[in-house]
Amino acid sequence: MTVHSCSCTPQRLGRTLCNPLLLLYISLLFLLTWLPWTQGRDVKPVKEKYLPDYTVYHNLTQVGAHMQELAQKFPAYLRLDTNYRSRNGRPQYVLRVSNFSGSYSIQHSTEVGLTPVKARVLLAYGEHAREFFPVESMFHLLLNLTGGLTAPEGSHSKAYTSEILSKIDLFIVAIVNPDGRQHVERSKNYCWRGTSTGVDLNRNFDWQFGGPGSSGDPEDEEYRGAAAFSEPECFVLTDLVTKFQFDAFLSLHSGTRDIYLPFSDSQSKHEQRKPKNLADQMRLAKLLSDAMVPEFQHGIGYKLNQYTADGTSFDYMAGVKELPFSLAVEMWGDRDSPSKRCFDLFNPPNKDLQTALDEVQPLYETLFSYLSYWKERQARSPFGVIEEPSMSFMYFCLAMTVLFVVFVCMHRHLPSSLRAFPKRRVISINRLWMMWRD
């Protein structure tokens, strides 16, 4: 029997043991580094680069007071509803902006027998507690609109307000998630995204609810909740779209500069599903992008984003309620910056807030301008939503027209056998008579 001697020298033994231990060490180090990022970023606060100054930003109390003040000052144009409430009973402040007095007549439809119509638009702010900037942009919009009511005749401000009031029926939900906002202000945790119970409202809607583009972990910032519409904060949006026939819904956010078209969910990505009225929605998104400096990215959610999102409000409005326009707009931010914390990821510094608000104002102006134009087109059509022909179809028609013109021009020069209508010899009656006499 052959006996093999042990060749496990100390050096080789060290290498043998070292390799598995090294791999185990690296694996543990990776897991410990990566695991916190798989959990919700809103679980614990971080050291912020800067904090909101509430003489510049609105806190929750100031949001309510300012909404009340505007509604009381302009009762002929602003109506405030505080009946919609959060889980903890805080108002969500639904403001309707329209011409209730009739002082601004609708003159954009002049054809006899054509009933003037307004585009009905629903804007939702504050779904995510840490995103202060969209709420500030709402107040900036309202101050621009109401400023025109007292502006001199012939001024740009007066003309802008007259245009909006005559063509747009605007509904605003000022803060969809007031409990979450209150939690942020009290805890100083500016990473908090969800409701008072930690649910991400933008994963709680009944469109592909429960998919992989959300989380079932209550500690995750994308926690979807126990069931679709488990959070009472969703009711304000679902109830409004049930009571009123809206043409457009926009869910306003911050964190980057993107315009998302439906759909963003996992199943739609798998099926490559596209929304109805895609051509008009894409056209609007392009116009909104072009109005901003620098331009926003825009496109279908599952194509534009690196991750899917299941149970979003704007997918629900497009897929279930079938609104002609349903967009999610990220209004400000640069999420690719490696030095970002939380508040600075979603909100500009106090000193830069006014400049940032001025920069996003063209987005609203472009939105209202296009929707009023679109609505007027629909009013002129007895067949409902008009889908304009695609560019490929228009190019095809142009090519066929050119080919037809070339064919007509060249036809007379072709041999008789190749002509569509061969040239026939015409003989007069006199010639026939002469031939007969001969």
Helices and strands as residue ranges (DSSP letters): H 10-38, H 60-73, E 78-81, E 94-97, E 119-124, H 133-147, H 156-167, E 168-173, H 178-187, G 201-203, G 232-234, H 235-243, E 248-253, E 258-261, H 266-271, H 278-291, E 297-300, H 301-304, H 313-319, E 325-330, H 343-346, G 350-352, H 353-380, H 391-411, G 416-418, H 429-437
